[in-house]
Amino acid sequence: MAFGGPAVQRTINIVYKDKLCYRTRCRLVTEAIKYLLYERHQIPFPYGQVKMSLIRKETPTNPSGSAEDNIRRKPFLTRAFRREAKTRELIENFDELFSNLEVVFQSTRVFNVCLMFGPTQVSSKESFTFHFQSVLNSDCDLKCSDRTIGPLCRKLIRSLVANEEIANMKEISPTSMFIAVQSHKDDSVNWFLPKRTFKPPHRGQLYNICILTSSSESDITDEAQKRFQNEDLLWFQAPVPIKGLKETKKAEETSLMF
């Protein structure tokens, strides 16, 4: 479907038994981003595999010389070094994004997170908006560990994997990825830039992923939704879009040799 066509909007509800601490909500978003990057053909392999392959590739071909020396001595590797540089840039950008997302979730109440794939955020081909409706209640002070967060993340990913609409979506070529978070306009949100005119996309494929808890389901009444909509909220966008990584079949075969 062209991004200029009529919007197709779908909703996926994921319900958790207990309230979710800020670390859990952040991890749910970051793990979903990693999954969608691969599922929507923005990276050639799952995110963890891409990052691990970069670590292996960074073992110097010539331990006694610089990368520039290696390129001069082996010109046929120039293309491989360029791919490696693009992969390194992508991983560094995502590491920076994920670390700043955690800071935002820790320092303020995040109501929504919007992930967009497309040439611009206005003309995005696909968008996935995560709604944290449980923040209508006061946040919890639960201490969460990786051991307890892991199963919650796997539940979200299973819901995305099992969704037939996502699985049957038309493949898109690697493009730019934009991220925006919505919080109170008076909150201190570093790194992300305030976008007063930003609105979630209304073109292309639109997905609303609602993160609910059993206790919050009873709170989603008309009155509660009205209070939520009247919140003085503002969207904050990541300062730099992250471009997808495209590799040829030959490059993929080469990467498996490292």
C-alpha positions in Angstrom: 0.0 0.0 0.0 1.3 3.4 -0.9 1.8 5.8 2.0 -0.5 8.3 0.4 -3.5 5.9 0.4 -6.3 5.6 2.9 -5.3 4.7 6.4 -5.8 1.2 7.7 -5.9 1.4 11.5 -5.8 -1.7 13.8 -5.5 -2.2 17.5 -3.6 -4.8 19.5 -4.4 -5.1 23.2 -1.8 -6.7 25.5 -3.1 -7.2 29.1 -0.8 -7.8 32.0 -1.8 -8.9 35.4 0.1 -6.4 37.6 1.1 -2.8 37.2 4.3 -2.1 35.2 7.2 -0.1 36.5 9.0 2.4 34.3 11.8 0.0 33.5 9.3 -2.6 32.3 7.4 -0.1 30.1 10.7 1.1 28.6 11.9 -2.5 27.9 8.6 -3.4 26.3 9.0 -0.5 23.8 12.7 -1.2 23.1 12.2 -4.9 22.6 9.2 -4.2 20.3 11.3 -1.8 18.3 14.1 -4.4 17.8 11.5 -7.0 16.7 9.8 -4.6 14.3 13.1 -3.5 12.8 13.7 -7.1 11.6 10.0 -7.9 10.9 9.6 -4.8 8.7 12.8 -5.5 6.8 14.8 -2.6 8.1 17.7 -4.8 9.1 18.9 -8.0 7.5 19.1 -10.1 10.7 17.5 -9.9 14.2 18.9 -6.9 16.1 21.0 -9.0 18.5 22.6 -10.9 15.6 23.4 -7.6 13.8 25.1 -6.3 16.9 27.0 -9.5 17.5 28.2 -9.7 13.9 29.5 -6.1 14.3 31.6 -7.1 17.4 33.1 -10.0 15.4 33.8 -7.8 12.4 35.6 -5.2 14.5 38.4 -7.7 15.2 41.1 -6.0 13.1 42.2 -7.7 9.9 45.7 -6.3 10.5 46.2 -6.0 14.3 49.4 -4.0 13.8 47.9 -1.5 11.4 44.9 0.9 11.2 41.7 0.4 9.3 42.9 2.8 6.7 46.0 0.7 6.2 43.9 -2.4 5.7 41.8 -0.6 3.1 44.9 0.5 1.2 46.4 -3.0 1.3 43.2 -4.8 0.4 41.1 -2.6 -1.9 38.6 -5.4 -2.5 37.5 -5.0 1.2 36.5 -1.4 0.8 32.9 -2.2 0.3 32.9 -4.5 3.3 34.4 -1.7 5.5 31.7 0.7 4.3 29.0 -1.8 5.3 30.6 -2.2 8.6 30.7 1.6 9.1 27.0 1.8 8.4 26.2 -1.1 10.7 28.3 0.5 13.5 26.4 3.8 13.0 23.1 2.1 13.2 24.0 0.2 16.4 25.4 3.4 18.0 22.3 5.4 17.1 20.0 2.7 18.6 22.2 2.4 21.8 21.8 6.2 22.2 18.1 6.1 21.5 17.5 3.2 24.0 19.5 4.8 26.8 17.7 8.1 26.4 14.3 6.3 26.3 15.1 4.8 29.6 15.9 8.3 31.0 12.6 9.6 29.8 10.6 6.7 31.2 12.5 7.1 34.5 12.1 10.9 34.8 8.5 11.4 33.6 5.2 9.7 32.8 5.2 8.6 29.2 1.7 8.3 27.8 2.4 7.2 24.2 5.4 6.3 22.0 5.1 6.5 18.3 7.4 4.5 16.0 7.3 5.5 12.3 8.8 4.0 9.2 9.0 6.2 6.1 10.9 9.0 4.3 9.5 11.6 6.8 7.3 11.4 9.8 4.5 13.2 7.9 4.6 10.7 5.0 5.3 7.5 7.0 4.4 4.2 5.4 3.8 2.5 8.7 3.4 3.6 12.3 3.1 1.7 15.5 1.8 3.7 18.5 2.2 2.3 22.0 -0.4 3.4 24.5 0.2 3.1 28.2 -3.2 3.6 29.5 -2.3 2.4 33.0 -0.5 5.7 33.6 -4.0 7.1 34.3 -3.3 5.7 37.7 -0.4 6.8 39.9 2.7 5.0 38.9 4.0 2.1 40.9 7.2 1.8 42.8 7.9 -1.8 42.0 11.5 -3.0 41.8 11.8 -4.8 38.5 14.7 -7.1 37.5 15.7 -8.5 34.2 14.3 -11.9 35.4 10.8 -10.5 35.9 10.8 -8.2 32.9 11.9 -10.9 30.4 8.7 -12.9 30.4 6.6 -9.7 30.1 8.6 -8.7 27.0 8.2 -12.2 25.5 4.4 -11.9 25.9 4.4 -8.7 23.9 6.6 -10.1 21.2 4.4 -13.2 21.0 1.4 -11.0 20.5 3.1 -9.2 17.6 4.4 -12.4 16.0 0.9 -14.0 16.2 -0.8 -10.9 14.6 -1.8 -12.0 11.1 -2.1 -8.4 9.9 1.5 -7.6 10.7 2.7 -10.9 9.3 0.9 -10.2 6.0 1.9 -6.6 5.6 3.6 -5.7 2.3 7.4 -5.7 2.5 8.9 -2.2 2.6 12.5 -1.3 1.6 14.9 0.0 4.3 13.9 3.6 5.1 14.1 6.1 7.9 12.8 5.4 11.4 11.4 8.2 13.6 10.5 8.0 17.3 8.3 10.4 19.3 7.2 10.2 22.9 4.3 12.0 24.5 4.5 13.4 28.0 3.4 16.4 30.0 4.5 19.6 28.3 6.1 20.9 31.5 8.1 17.8 32.2 11.9 17.9 31.7 12.6 15.7 28.7 16.3 15.8 27.7 17.7 14.8 24.3 14.2 14.5 22.7 13.1 17.7 21.0 9.6 19.2 21.7 7.3 19.2 18.6 4.3 21.3 19.3 2.8 20.7 15.8 3.4 16.9 15.8 0.5 14.6 15.3 0.5 10.8 15.0 0.4 9.7 11.3 -3.0 9.3 9.6 -1.7 7.7 6.4 -0.5 4.2 5.6 -0.7 1.3 7.9 -1.5 2.4 11.5 -1.2 0.2 14.5 -2.3 1.0 18.1 -0.6 -1.2 20.6 -2.3 -0.8 23.9 -0.4 -1.9 27.0 -3.0 -2.6 29.7 -3.0 -4.1 33.2 -5.9 -5.9 34.8 -6.3 -3.1 37.3 -6.3 -0.4 34.6 -8.9 -2.1 32.4 -11.7 -1.0 34.9 -10.3 2.5 34.8 -10.8 3.0 31.1 -14.2 4.5 31.3 -15.6 7.4 29.3 -14.8 9.7 32.2 -11.3 8.5 32.5 -10.6 8.8 28.8 -12.0 12.3 28.9 -9.5 13.2 31.7 -6.7 11.6 29.7 -7.5 13.6 26.5 -7.6 16.8 28.5 -4.1 16.3 29.9 -1.7 19.1 28.8 0.5 16.8 26.8 3.3 17.4 24.2 5.1 15.2 21.8 8.9 15.0 21.9 10.8 13.6 19.0 14.2 11.9 18.7 16.6 14.5 17.2 17.9 12.3 14.4 16.0 9.7 12.2 17.7 6.3 12.0 18.1 4.8 8.5 17.5 1.1 7.9 20.4 -1.1 6.9 20.3 -2.7 3.4 22.6 -5.5 2.5 22.9 -7.5 -0.7 22.7 -11.3 -0.8 26.5 -11.4 -1.4 27.0 -9.1 1.6 24.8 -11.4 3.8 26.8 -14.4 2.8 30.1 -12.6 3.5 28.9 -11.5 7.0 28.2 -15.1 7.9 31.9 -15.9 7.3 33.0 -13.7 10.2 
